[in-house]
Amino acid sequence: MKDKRNDSIECTVNECRYHSKDADYCTLNKIRVVKNDIMAESQESTDCGSFEMK
């Protein structure tokens, strides 16, 4: 895991292993966005596939 925040990826999920400790950003270089439905038609239809519990 990279400790420095990635200013290109904002994140408010404090429970994630990759959440920056000092601000609402991710520490990964990139994330994977996945869909929950056959066809994504709203924000609720997608999730961060890179999420890992702390």
C-alpha distance (Angstrom), angle and dihedral (degrees) to the residues before:
residue distance angle dihedral
M1 . . .
K2 3.76 . .
D3 3.81 113.3 .
K4 3.81 98.7 -156.5
R5 3.78 117.1 85.7
N6 3.79 121.4 -113.2
D7 3.81 106.7 -130.7
S8 3.82 89.3 -159.0
I9 3.83 93.7 64.0
E10 3.80 116.9 58.7
C11 3.81 116.6 -164.4
T12 3.81 134.2 174.8
V13 3.82 96.4 -177.3
N14 3.81 100.6 112.2
E15 3.81 90.7 178.2
C16 3.80 91.8 66.2
R17 3.79 119.4 102.9
Y18 3.83 89.7 -134.2
H19 3.81 97.7 50.9
S20 3.79 112.8 121.4
K21 3.79 110.5 -113.9
D22 3.80 95.0 -143.4
A23 3.83 101.7 45.9
D24 3.83 144.3 2.5
Y25 3.79 96.7 -78.2
C26 3.80 138.1 107.3
T27 3.81 121.8 -113.1
L28 3.81 95.7 -149.3
N29 3.81 122.2 101.7
K30 3.80 89.5 -132.5
I31 3.81 138.8 -0.2
R32 3.78 133.5 -147.6
V33 3.80 116.9 -126.1
V34 3.81 114.5 -155.4
K35 3.78 132.9 -173.7
N36 3.80 126.5 -125.5
D37 3.80 96.9 -158.5
I38 3.79 134.1 50.0
M39 3.80 88.1 -107.4
A40 3.81 119.8 25.6
E41 3.79 108.4 -136.3
S42 3.82 101.9 157.3
Q43 3.78 142.6 23.6
E44 3.82 88.7 -97.9
S45 3.81 88.6 60.8
T46 3.83 91.1 67.3
D47 3.81 137.6 61.7
C48 3.77 140.0 -179.0
G49 3.79 104.2 -95.9
S50 3.81 90.3 -165.5
F51 3.82 93.5 66.8
E52 3.80 116.6 127.2
M53 3.80 124.1 174.6
K54 3.82 115.3 -113.9
